[in-house]
Protein backbone atom coordinates (compact mmCIF):
# COMPACT_ATOMS: atom_id res chain seq x y z
CA UNK A 1 0.00 0.00 0.00
CA UNK A 2 2.26 2.82 1.10
CA UNK A 3 3.51 5.08 -1.62
CA UNK A 4 5.80 6.98 0.68
CA UNK A 5 7.51 8.16 -2.33
CA UNK A 6 7.13 10.56 -5.13
CA UNK A 7 5.62 9.43 -8.39
CA UNK A 8 9.28 9.24 -9.28
CA UNK A 9 9.82 6.21 -7.13
CA UNK A 10 8.12 4.09 -9.75
CA UNK A 11 11.25 4.31 -11.81
CA UNK A 12 13.30 3.90 -8.65
CA UNK A 13 11.53 0.62 -7.97
CA UNK A 14 12.73 -0.55 -11.38
CA UNK A 15 16.30 0.49 -10.72
CA UNK A 16 16.56 -1.70 -7.67
CA UNK A 17 14.53 -4.67 -8.85
CA UNK A 18 16.42 -7.97 -9.02
CA UNK A 19 18.61 -8.61 -12.03
CA UNK A 20 17.83 -11.71 -13.98
CA UNK A 21 20.16 -14.00 -15.84
CA UNK A 22 23.88 -13.81 -16.15
CA UNK A 23 25.53 -10.55 -16.29
CA UNK A 24 26.65 -8.83 -13.37
CA UNK A 25 28.96 -5.94 -12.68
CA UNK A 26 28.53 -4.24 -16.07
CA UNK A 27 24.79 -4.71 -16.01
CA UNK A 28 24.57 -3.29 -12.50
CA UNK A 29 26.75 -0.35 -13.50
CA UNK A 30 24.72 0.25 -16.65
CA UNK A 31 21.41 0.16 -14.86
CA UNK A 32 22.59 2.59 -12.20
CA UNK A 33 24.27 4.91 -14.67
CA UNK A 34 21.11 4.98 -16.79
CA UNK A 35 19.08 5.86 -13.72
CA UNK A 36 21.49 8.68 -12.92
CA UNK A 37 21.40 9.98 -16.47
CA UNK A 38 17.63 9.62 -16.55
CA UNK A 39 17.38 11.76 -13.43
CA UNK A 40 15.66 8.95 -11.56
CA UNK A 41 18.53 9.00 -9.09
CA UNK A 42 19.14 12.74 -8.70
CA UNK A 43 22.22 14.63 -7.68
CA UNK A 44 23.14 13.98 -4.06
CA UNK A 45 20.99 10.87 -3.75
CA UNK A 46 22.56 8.28 -1.46
CA UNK A 47 22.85 4.84 -3.06
CA UNK A 48 22.27 1.72 -0.97
CA UNK A 49 25.40 0.24 0.65
CA UNK A 50 27.33 -2.43 -1.26
CA UNK A 51 25.69 -5.22 0.70
CA UNK A 52 22.18 -3.73 0.49
CA UNK A 53 22.59 -3.11 -3.22
CA UNK A 54 23.81 -6.68 -3.75
CA UNK A 55 20.85 -8.06 -1.85
CA UNK A 56 18.31 -5.93 -3.72
CA UNK A 57 19.68 -6.77 -7.13
CA UNK A 58 20.32 -10.40 -6.30
CA UNK A 59 24.06 -10.29 -7.06
CA UNK A 60 27.21 -11.01 -5.03
CA UNK A 61 28.58 -8.19 -2.85
CA UNK A 62 31.81 -8.22 -4.83
CA UNK A 63 29.76 -7.59 -8.01
CA UNK A 64 28.03 -4.59 -6.45
CA UNK A 65 31.42 -3.28 -5.29
CA UNK A 66 32.82 -3.62 -8.80
CA UNK A 67 29.81 -1.80 -10.28
CA UNK A 68 30.15 1.07 -7.83
CA UNK A 69 33.84 1.30 -8.69
CA UNK A 70 32.88 1.67 -12.38
CA UNK A 71 30.46 4.47 -11.51
CA UNK A 72 33.14 6.21 -9.42
CA UNK A 73 35.60 6.06 -12.29
CA UNK A 74 32.96 7.52 -14.62
CA UNK A 75 32.48 10.37 -12.15
CA UNK A 76 28.82 9.48 -11.57
CA UNK A 77 29.12 8.79 -7.85
CA UNK A 78 31.49 9.74 -5.09
CA UNK A 79 32.04 7.68 -1.98
CA UNK A 80 32.81 9.07 1.45
CA UNK A 81 33.87 7.11 4.51
CA UNK A 82 32.87 7.30 8.12
CA UNK A 83 29.68 8.35 9.82
CA UNK A 84 27.11 9.68 7.35
CA UNK A 85 29.29 8.28 4.58
CA UNK A 86 28.23 6.27 1.57
CA UNK A 87 28.01 6.55 -2.19
CA UNK A 88 26.29 9.66 -3.51
CA UNK A 89 25.17 10.57 -7.00
CA UNK A 90 27.09 13.45 -8.54
CA UNK A 91 25.24 15.03 -11.39
CA UNK A 92 27.26 16.69 -14.11
CA UNK A 93 25.21 17.34 -17.19
CA UNK A 94 28.20 17.34 -19.56
CA UNK A 95 29.45 13.93 -18.41
CA UNK A 96 25.99 12.45 -18.84
CA UNK A 97 25.52 13.84 -22.31
CA UNK A 98 28.82 12.32 -23.36
CA UNK A 99 27.87 8.94 -21.90
CA UNK A 100 24.56 8.91 -23.74
CA UNK A 101 26.22 10.02 -26.97
CA UNK A 102 28.52 7.04 -26.54
CA UNK A 103 25.57 4.68 -26.06
CA UNK A 104 23.91 6.11 -29.15
CA UNK A 105 27.09 5.62 -31.19
CA UNK A 106 27.36 1.99 -30.12
CA UNK A 107 23.78 0.88 -30.67
CA UNK A 108 22.78 -0.07 -34.22
CA UNK A 109 19.73 1.38 -35.88
CA UNK A 110 18.08 -2.00 -36.11
CA UNK A 111 18.48 -2.52 -32.37
CA UNK A 112 17.19 0.96 -31.69
CA UNK A 113 14.11 0.47 -33.83
CA UNK A 114 13.45 -2.96 -32.37
CA UNK A 115 13.61 -1.59 -28.84
CA UNK A 116 11.14 1.08 -29.92
CA UNK A 117 8.77 -1.54 -31.33
CA UNK A 118 8.86 -3.44 -28.04
CA UNK A 119 8.28 -0.31 -26.01
CA UNK A 120 5.52 0.90 -28.34
CA UNK A 121 3.67 -2.40 -27.96
CA UNK A 122 3.62 -1.92 -24.20
CA UNK A 123 2.97 1.82 -24.05
CA UNK A 124 0.27 1.84 -26.76
CA UNK A 125 -1.69 -0.98 -25.15
CA UNK A 126 -1.34 0.75 -21.80
CA UNK A 127 -2.72 3.98 -23.30
CA UNK A 128 -5.66 2.14 -24.83
CA UNK A 129 -6.58 0.22 -21.70
CA UNK A 130 -5.95 3.19 -19.43
CA UNK A 131 -8.43 5.22 -21.48
CA UNK A 132 -11.08 2.53 -21.23
CA UNK A 133 -10.51 1.95 -17.55
CA UNK A 134 -9.71 5.31 -16.00
CA UNK A 135 -12.37 6.93 -13.87
CA UNK A 136 -12.92 10.71 -13.96
CA UNK A 137 -10.83 11.00 -10.78
CA UNK A 138 -8.01 9.03 -12.37
CA UNK A 139 -7.98 11.39 -15.36
CA UNK A 140 -7.95 14.42 -13.04
CA UNK A 141 -5.00 12.97 -11.08
CA UNK A 142 -3.10 12.32 -14.29
CA UNK A 143 -3.85 15.85 -15.45
CA UNK A 144 -2.39 17.32 -12.27
CA UNK A 145 0.67 15.07 -12.61
CA UNK A 146 1.20 16.47 -16.12
CA UNK A 147 0.66 20.06 -15.02
CA UNK A 148 3.21 19.54 -12.24
CA UNK A 149 6.00 18.60 -14.63
CA UNK A 150 8.66 21.29 -14.94
CA UNK A 151 9.53 21.12 -18.63
CA UNK A 152 12.06 23.94 -18.48
CA UNK A 153 14.75 21.44 -17.38
CA UNK A 154 15.93 18.17 -18.87
CA UNK A 155 16.09 16.15 -15.64
CA UNK A 156 12.62 17.12 -14.44
CA UNK A 157 11.17 16.61 -17.92
CA UNK A 158 12.71 13.12 -18.06
CA UNK A 159 11.44 12.25 -14.63
CA UNK A 160 8.02 13.61 -15.57
CA UNK A 161 7.90 11.51 -18.74
CA UNK A 162 8.88 8.41 -16.75
CA UNK A 163 6.19 9.07 -14.14
CA UNK A 164 3.58 9.79 -16.80
CA UNK A 165 4.32 6.54 -18.67
CA UNK A 166 4.20 4.54 -15.47
CA UNK A 167 0.97 6.11 -14.35
CA UNK A 168 -0.55 5.23 -17.73
CA UNK A 169 0.58 1.63 -17.26
CA UNK A 170 -0.89 1.60 -13.75
CA UNK A 171 -4.20 2.97 -15.03
CA UNK A 172 -4.40 0.04 -17.46
CA UNK A 173 -4.99 -2.04 -14.29
CA UNK A 174 -2.52 -4.62 -15.60
CA UNK A 175 0.27 -5.64 -13.23
CA UNK A 176 2.14 -7.20 -16.14
CA UNK A 177 2.07 -4.01 -18.20
CA UNK A 178 3.41 -2.14 -15.17
CA UNK A 179 6.24 -4.66 -14.77
CA UNK A 180 7.11 -4.39 -18.47
CA UNK A 181 7.00 -0.60 -18.34
CA UNK A 182 9.36 -0.56 -15.36
CA UNK A 183 11.71 -3.04 -16.99
CA UNK A 184 11.84 -1.18 -20.30
CA UNK A 185 12.27 2.17 -18.59
CA UNK A 186 15.30 0.83 -16.76
CA UNK A 187 16.61 -0.77 -19.95
CA UNK A 188 16.10 1.90 -22.64
CA UNK A 189 14.46 4.90 -20.94
CA UNK A 190 17.66 6.93 -20.71
CA UNK A 191 18.32 6.58 -24.40
CA UNK A 192 14.75 6.73 -25.67
CA UNK A 193 13.90 10.14 -24.21
CA UNK A 194 17.20 11.79 -25.13
CA UNK A 195 15.33 14.37 -27.20
CA UNK A 196 14.29 16.01 -23.93
CA UNK A 197 17.71 17.65 -24.04
CA UNK A 198 16.15 20.22 -26.33
CA UNK A 199 13.61 22.73 -25.09
CA UNK A 200 11.60 22.45 -28.28
CA UNK A 201 11.06 18.72 -27.69
CA UNK A 202 10.33 19.24 -24.01
CA UNK A 203 7.54 21.60 -25.06
CA UNK A 204 6.24 19.16 -27.63
CA UNK A 205 6.25 16.35 -25.08
CA UNK A 206 4.27 18.47 -22.67
CA UNK A 207 1.69 19.16 -25.39
CA UNK A 208 1.48 15.45 -26.25
CA UNK A 209 0.97 14.49 -22.62
CA UNK A 210 -1.84 17.03 -22.32
CA UNK A 211 -3.45 15.76 -25.51
CA UNK A 212 -3.31 12.19 -24.22
CA UNK A 213 -5.00 13.22 -20.99
CA UNK A 214 -7.72 15.00 -22.99
CA UNK A 215 -8.23 11.93 -25.17
CA UNK A 216 -8.62 9.86 -22.01
CA UNK A 217 -11.16 12.30 -20.66
CA UNK A 218 -13.12 11.94 -23.90
CA UNK A 219 -12.85 8.10 -23.69
CA UNK A 220 -11.13 8.18 -27.11
CA UNK A 221 -8.81 5.20 -26.74
CA UNK A 222 -7.82 5.21 -30.42
CA UNK A 223 -6.55 8.76 -30.13
CA UNK A 224 -4.71 8.06 -26.86
CA UNK A 225 -3.01 5.10 -28.53
CA UNK A 226 -2.10 7.03 -31.70
CA UNK A 227 -0.65 9.93 -29.73
CA UNK A 228 1.45 7.52 -27.66
CA UNK A 229 2.76 5.70 -30.74
CA UNK A 230 3.57 8.99 -32.47
CA UNK A 231 5.40 10.32 -29.41
CA UNK A 232 7.70 7.29 -29.30
CA UNK A 233 8.22 7.47 -33.08
CA UNK A 234 9.36 11.07 -32.87
CA UNK A 235 11.77 10.16 -30.04
CA UNK A 236 13.29 7.45 -32.25
CA UNK A 237 13.48 9.73 -35.29
CA UNK A 238 15.35 12.29 -33.21
CA UNK A 239 17.76 9.58 -32.03
CA UNK A 240 18.47 8.39 -35.54
CA UNK A 241 18.97 11.93 -36.81
CA UNK A 242 21.37 12.59 -33.95
CA UNK A 243 23.14 9.32 -34.60
CA UNK A 244 23.67 10.36 -38.23
CA UNK A 245 25.32 13.53 -36.91
CA UNK A 246 27.55 11.61 -34.50
CA UNK A 247 28.56 9.12 -37.17
CA UNK A 248 29.46 11.99 -39.48
CA UNK A 249 31.62 13.55 -36.74
CA UNK A 250 33.38 10.23 -36.26
CA UNK A 251 34.03 9.91 -39.98
CA UNK A 252 35.94 13.20 -40.08
CA UNK B 1 -28.40 -24.11 -20.56
CA UNK B 2 -30.18 -23.12 -17.42
CA UNK B 3 -28.98 -22.85 -13.91
CA UNK B 4 -30.84 -22.35 -10.72
CA UNK B 5 -30.40 -19.36 -8.50
CA UNK B 6 -29.11 -20.67 -5.21
CA UNK B 7 -28.64 -17.32 -3.55
CA UNK B 8 -30.24 -13.90 -3.88
CA UNK B 9 -28.11 -10.89 -4.77
CA UNK B 10 -28.84 -9.47 -1.32
CA UNK B 11 -27.63 -12.63 0.45
CA UNK B 12 -24.51 -12.71 -1.71
CA UNK B 13 -23.85 -9.04 -0.88
CA UNK B 14 -24.00 -10.14 2.76
CA UNK B 15 -21.42 -12.89 2.14
CA UNK B 16 -19.12 -10.37 0.42
CA UNK B 17 -19.49 -7.96 3.33
CA UNK B 18 -18.67 -10.78 5.79
CA UNK B 19 -15.48 -11.61 3.89
CA UNK B 20 -14.23 -8.05 4.35
CA UNK B 21 -15.51 -7.87 7.92
CA UNK B 22 -13.29 -10.86 8.74
CA UNK B 23 -10.26 -8.90 7.49
CA UNK B 24 -11.40 -5.72 9.24
CA UNK B 25 -11.65 -7.75 12.46
CA UNK B 26 -7.88 -8.24 12.31
CA UNK B 27 -7.20 -4.60 11.40
CA UNK B 28 -9.50 -3.47 14.21
CA UNK B 29 -7.54 -5.56 16.67
CA UNK B 30 -4.27 -3.86 15.59
CA UNK B 31 -6.05 -0.50 15.78
CA UNK B 32 -7.25 -1.31 19.31
CA UNK B 33 -3.72 -2.28 20.38
CA UNK B 34 -2.30 0.99 19.01
CA UNK B 35 -5.02 3.09 20.66
CA UNK B 36 -4.54 1.36 24.03
CA UNK B 37 -0.75 1.72 23.81
CA UNK B 38 -1.10 5.42 22.96
CA UNK B 39 -3.56 6.07 25.73
CA UNK B 40 -1.26 4.31 28.27
CA UNK B 41 1.45 6.79 27.30
CA UNK B 42 -0.76 9.87 27.37
CA UNK B 43 -0.49 10.23 23.62
CA UNK B 44 3.31 10.36 23.45
CA UNK B 45 4.67 7.53 21.36
CA UNK B 46 8.19 6.99 19.99
CA UNK B 47 9.16 5.27 16.78
CA UNK B 48 10.80 2.24 18.41
CA UNK B 49 7.76 1.63 20.59
CA UNK B 50 5.22 1.84 17.81
CA UNK B 51 7.34 -0.34 15.52
CA UNK B 52 7.63 -3.03 18.16
CA UNK B 53 3.90 -2.93 18.85
CA UNK B 54 2.83 -3.02 15.21
CA UNK B 55 5.21 -5.83 14.33
CA UNK B 56 4.01 -7.89 17.27
CA UNK B 57 0.39 -7.21 16.24
CA UNK B 58 0.57 -8.03 12.53
CA UNK B 59 3.19 -10.79 12.50
CA UNK B 60 0.89 -13.66 13.43
CA UNK B 61 -1.84 -12.58 11.02
CA UNK B 62 0.63 -12.25 8.15
CA UNK B 63 1.83 -15.80 8.85
CA UNK B 64 -1.72 -17.18 8.98
CA UNK B 65 -2.38 -18.39 5.44
CA UNK B 66 -6.08 -18.78 6.06
CA UNK B 67 -6.19 -14.98 5.98
CA UNK B 68 -5.77 -13.24 2.59
CA UNK B 69 -3.53 -10.50 4.06
CA UNK B 70 -0.24 -9.85 2.19
CA UNK B 71 0.73 -6.52 3.78
CA UNK B 72 -0.19 -4.92 7.08
CA UNK B 73 0.68 -2.13 9.44
CA UNK B 74 0.18 1.38 10.69
CA UNK B 75 0.83 4.72 9.01
CA UNK B 76 1.16 7.60 11.46
CA UNK B 77 -0.35 11.06 11.08
CA UNK B 78 2.41 13.63 10.49
CA UNK B 79 3.77 14.73 13.87
CA UNK B 80 2.15 11.94 15.89
CA UNK B 81 5.29 9.85 16.47
CA UNK B 82 7.47 11.95 18.78
CA UNK B 83 10.82 11.26 17.05
CA UNK B 84 9.65 10.94 13.43
CA UNK B 85 7.55 13.57 11.69
CA UNK B 86 6.48 11.06 9.05
CA UNK B 87 6.33 7.39 9.90
CA UNK B 88 5.23 4.09 8.39
CA UNK B 89 5.34 0.79 10.21
CA UNK B 90 4.42 -1.64 7.42
CA UNK B 91 5.17 -5.34 7.07
CA UNK B 92 4.94 -7.61 4.03
CA UNK B 93 3.72 -11.19 4.33
CA UNK B 94 5.56 -14.27 3.12
CA UNK B 95 3.17 -14.58 0.17
CA UNK B 96 4.18 -11.07 -0.96
CA UNK B 97 6.87 -11.21 -3.64
CA UNK B 98 7.49 -7.44 -3.77
CA UNK B 99 11.06 -6.45 -4.54
CA UNK B 100 12.58 -9.90 -4.18
CA UNK B 101 11.93 -11.44 -7.56
CA UNK B 102 11.74 -15.20 -7.42
CA UNK B 103 13.40 -15.64 -4.04
CA UNK B 104 11.46 -17.35 -1.36
CA UNK B 105 9.84 -14.48 0.52
CA UNK B 106 9.76 -14.09 4.28
CA UNK B 107 7.82 -11.72 6.49
CA UNK B 108 9.77 -8.47 6.32
CA UNK B 109 9.49 -4.78 6.80
CA UNK B 110 8.79 -2.40 3.93
CA UNK B 111 11.61 0.06 3.26
CA UNK B 112 10.33 3.61 3.12
CA UNK B 113 11.67 7.11 2.80
CA UNK B 114 10.53 9.29 5.69
CA UNK B 115 12.70 12.32 5.02
CA UNK B 116 10.52 15.02 3.41
CA UNK B 117 13.58 16.66 1.86
CA UNK B 118 14.34 13.52 -0.15
CA UNK B 119 13.18 13.38 -3.71
CA UNK B 120 11.76 9.95 -3.01
CA UNK B 121 9.50 11.17 -0.25
CA UNK B 122 5.80 11.36 -0.87
CA UNK B 123 3.18 13.02 1.27
CA UNK B 124 0.92 10.03 1.91
CA UNK B 125 -1.84 12.20 3.35
CA UNK B 126 -2.90 12.95 -0.25
CA UNK B 127 -3.44 9.28 -1.11
CA UNK B 128 -6.84 7.62 -1.21
CA UNK B 129 -6.17 5.06 1.54
CA UNK B 130 -5.36 7.96 3.86
CA UNK B 131 -7.58 10.72 2.50
CA UNK B 132 -10.94 8.95 2.67
CA UNK B 133 -10.72 7.59 6.25
CA UNK B 134 -9.42 11.04 7.24
CA UNK B 135 -12.40 12.74 5.64
CA UNK B 136 -15.13 10.33 6.74
CA UNK B 137 -13.66 9.00 10.01
CA UNK B 138 -14.60 5.56 8.70
CA UNK B 139 -12.94 2.54 7.17
CA UNK B 140 -12.37 2.43 3.44
CA UNK B 141 -11.39 0.03 0.65
CA UNK B 142 -8.93 1.46 -1.91
CA UNK B 143 -8.65 -0.30 -5.26
CA UNK B 144 -8.40 -2.59 -7.04
CA UNK B 145 -5.17 -0.96 -8.26
CA UNK B 146 -1.69 -2.03 -9.38
CA UNK B 147 0.47 -1.42 -6.34
CA UNK B 148 3.97 -1.19 -7.77
CA UNK B 149 5.49 -0.02 -4.50
CA UNK B 150 4.37 -2.54 -1.98
CA UNK B 151 2.87 -5.71 -3.42
CA UNK B 152 3.85 -5.54 -7.12
CA UNK B 153 0.41 -6.93 -7.86
CA UNK B 154 -3.21 -6.09 -8.40
CA UNK B 155 -4.29 -5.11 -4.91
CA UNK B 156 -7.00 -3.95 -2.53
CA UNK B 157 -6.04 -1.87 0.49
CA UNK B 158 -8.32 -1.74 3.53
CA UNK B 159 -7.69 1.13 5.94
CA UNK B 160 -9.21 2.08 9.27
CA UNK B 161 -8.67 5.41 11.06
CA UNK B 162 -6.87 5.20 14.42
CA UNK B 163 -7.80 7.74 17.10
CA UNK B 164 -6.43 9.18 20.30
CA UNK B 165 -9.48 10.89 21.74
CA UNK B 166 -10.95 12.94 18.91
CA UNK B 167 -7.64 13.21 17.06
CA UNK B 168 -6.84 10.89 14.16
CA UNK B 169 -3.31 9.63 14.80
CA UNK B 170 -3.02 7.46 11.72
CA UNK B 171 -4.49 4.57 9.78
CA UNK B 172 -4.13 0.84 10.31
CA UNK B 173 -4.51 -1.25 7.21
CA UNK B 174 -4.14 -4.45 5.24
CA UNK B 175 -3.29 -5.23 1.61
CA UNK B 176 -5.03 -8.09 -0.19
CA UNK B 177 -4.23 -9.55 -3.59
CA UNK B 178 -7.21 -9.30 -5.94
CA UNK B 179 -6.46 -12.87 -7.11
CA UNK B 180 -7.08 -14.13 -3.55
CA UNK B 181 -10.27 -12.08 -3.26
CA UNK B 182 -11.45 -13.59 -6.54
CA UNK B 183 -10.79 -17.12 -5.29
CA UNK B 184 -12.77 -16.43 -2.15
CA UNK B 185 -15.71 -14.59 -3.69
CA UNK B 186 -16.27 -16.23 -7.05
CA UNK B 187 -18.14 -19.24 -5.54
CA UNK B 188 -20.82 -17.13 -3.81
CA UNK B 189 -21.16 -14.93 -6.92
CA UNK B 190 -21.65 -18.05 -9.02
CA UNK B 191 -24.39 -19.15 -6.68
CA UNK B 192 -26.30 -16.03 -7.67
CA UNK B 193 -25.96 -16.52 -11.39
CA UNK B 194 -23.87 -16.19 -14.53
CA UNK B 195 -23.98 -12.38 -14.69
CA UNK B 196 -23.07 -11.25 -11.22
CA UNK B 197 -20.53 -8.47 -10.78
CA UNK B 198 -18.89 -6.94 -7.74
CA UNK B 199 -17.66 -3.33 -8.19
CA UNK B 200 -16.13 -0.65 -6.01
CA UNK B 201 -17.66 2.77 -5.39
CA UNK B 202 -16.13 4.12 -8.62
CA UNK B 203 -17.68 1.25 -10.62
CA UNK B 204 -14.41 -0.65 -11.08
CA UNK B 205 -14.91 -4.41 -11.31
CA UNK B 206 -13.36 -6.60 -8.58
CA UNK B 207 -14.77 -9.88 -9.75
CA UNK B 208 -17.52 -11.00 -12.10
CA UNK B 209 -19.07 -14.30 -13.15
CA UNK B 210 -19.69 -12.82 -16.60
CA UNK B 211 -16.81 -13.80 -18.90
CA UNK B 212 -17.23 -10.54 -20.83
CA UNK B 213 -16.68 -8.37 -17.77
CA UNK B 214 -12.98 -8.01 -16.97
CA UNK B 215 -11.64 -7.33 -13.51
CA UNK B 216 -10.27 -3.78 -13.56
CA UNK B 217 -12.71 -2.50 -16.17
CA UNK B 218 -15.21 0.19 -15.24
CA UNK B 219 -18.96 -0.29 -15.43
CA UNK B 220 -20.04 3.12 -16.71
CA UNK B 221 -23.56 3.11 -18.10
CA UNK B 222 -26.86 2.04 -16.59
CA UNK B 223 -27.35 -0.45 -19.43
CA UNK B 224 -24.07 -2.17 -18.58
CA UNK B 225 -25.16 -2.46 -15.00
CA UNK B 226 -28.37 -4.27 -15.90
CA UNK B 227 -29.98 -3.91 -12.52
CA UNK B 228 -29.93 -1.64 -9.48
CA UNK B 229 -26.76 -1.97 -7.39
CA UNK B 230 -27.01 -3.73 -4.05
CA UNK B 231 -24.60 -2.37 -1.41
CA UNK B 232 -22.39 -4.93 0.36
CA UNK B 233 -22.90 -3.77 3.93
CA UNK B 234 -20.82 -0.69 4.68
CA UNK B 235 -17.83 -1.82 2.60
CA UNK B 236 -18.51 0.73 -0.14
CA UNK B 237 -18.72 -2.14 -2.64
CA UNK B 238 -21.77 -2.93 -4.75
CA UNK B 239 -23.18 -5.94 -6.55
CA UNK B 240 -25.06 -6.16 -9.80
CA UNK B 241 -27.12 -9.31 -9.91
CA UNK B 242 -27.85 -11.63 -12.78
CA UNK B 243 -31.16 -12.21 -14.40
CA UNK B 244 -32.40 -14.92 -12.13
CA UNK B 245 -30.30 -17.78 -13.37
CA UNK B 246 -31.04 -17.31 -17.06
CA UNK B 247 -28.39 -17.65 -19.65
Contacts between the chains, C-beta under 8 A, distances in Angstrom:
chain1	res1	chain2	res2	distance
A	1	B	71	6.0
A	1	B	90	7.1
A	1	B	129	5.8
A	1	B	142	7.6
A	1	B	147	6.4
A	1	B	150	5.2
A	1	B	151	7.7
A	1	B	155	7.4
A	1	B	157	4.3
A	1	B	159	7.8
A	1	B	173	6.0
A	1	B	175	5.0
A	2	B	75	6.2
A	2	B	88	5.1
A	2	B	90	5.5
A	2	B	110	6.5
A	2	B	112	6.1
A	2	B	124	6.3
A	2	B	149	6.9
A	2	B	150	5.9
A	3	B	122	5.5
A	3	B	124	6.6
A	3	B	127	5.9
A	3	B	149	5.1
A	3	B	150	7.7
A	4	B	86	7.3
A	4	B	88	5.5
A	4	B	112	4.2
A	4	B	113	5.9
A	4	B	114	6.8
A	4	B	121	6.8
A	4	B	122	5.6
A	4	B	124	5.6
A	5	B	112	7.6
A	5	B	113	6.0
A	5	B	120	4.9
A	5	B	121	6.8
A	5	B	122	4.6
A	5	B	149	6.3
A	6	B	119	6.2
A	6	B	120	6.0
A	6	B	121	6.6
A	6	B	122	5.0
A	7	B	122	7.6
A	8	B	119	6.3
A	8	B	120	6.8
A	9	B	113	7.7
A	9	B	120	5.1
A	9	B	122	7.1
A	9	B	149	6.5
A	10	B	148	5.8
A	10	B	149	7.6
A	12	B	120	6.1
A	13	B	99	7.5
A	13	B	148	5.8
A	13	B	149	6.2
A	16	B	99	7.4
A	17	B	99	6.8
A	17	B	101	7.1
A	18	B	99	7.9
A	18	B	100	6.8
A	18	B	101	3.5
A	18	B	102	7.7
A	18	B	103	7.6
A	20	B	101	7.3
A	42	B	119	5.2
A	45	B	118	7.9
A	45	B	119	6.8
A	45	B	120	7.9
A	56	B	99	7.1
A	58	B	101	6.0
A	58	B	103	7.2
A	132	B	217	6.8
A	132	B	218	7.5
A	133	B	204	7.5
A	133	B	216	5.9
A	133	B	217	5.7
A	133	B	218	5.6
A	134	B	218	7.7
A	135	B	202	4.6
A	135	B	203	7.1
A	135	B	204	7.0
A	135	B	218	6.0
A	137	B	202	6.9
A	166	B	148	7.4
A	169	B	146	7.7
A	170	B	145	7.0
A	170	B	146	4.8
A	170	B	148	6.6
A	172	B	146	8.0
A	172	B	216	8.0
A	173	B	144	7.0
A	173	B	145	7.4
A	173	B	146	6.4
A	173	B	154	7.0
A	173	B	204	7.8
A	173	B	215	7.7
A	173	B	216	3.1
A	173	B	217	7.6
A	174	B	146	7.0
A	174	B	216	7.3
A	175	B	146	5.1
A	175	B	152	7.0
A	175	B	153	5.3
A	175	B	154	5.0
A	178	B	146	4.8
A	178	B	148	5.3
A	179	B	152	7.4
A	182	B	148	6.9
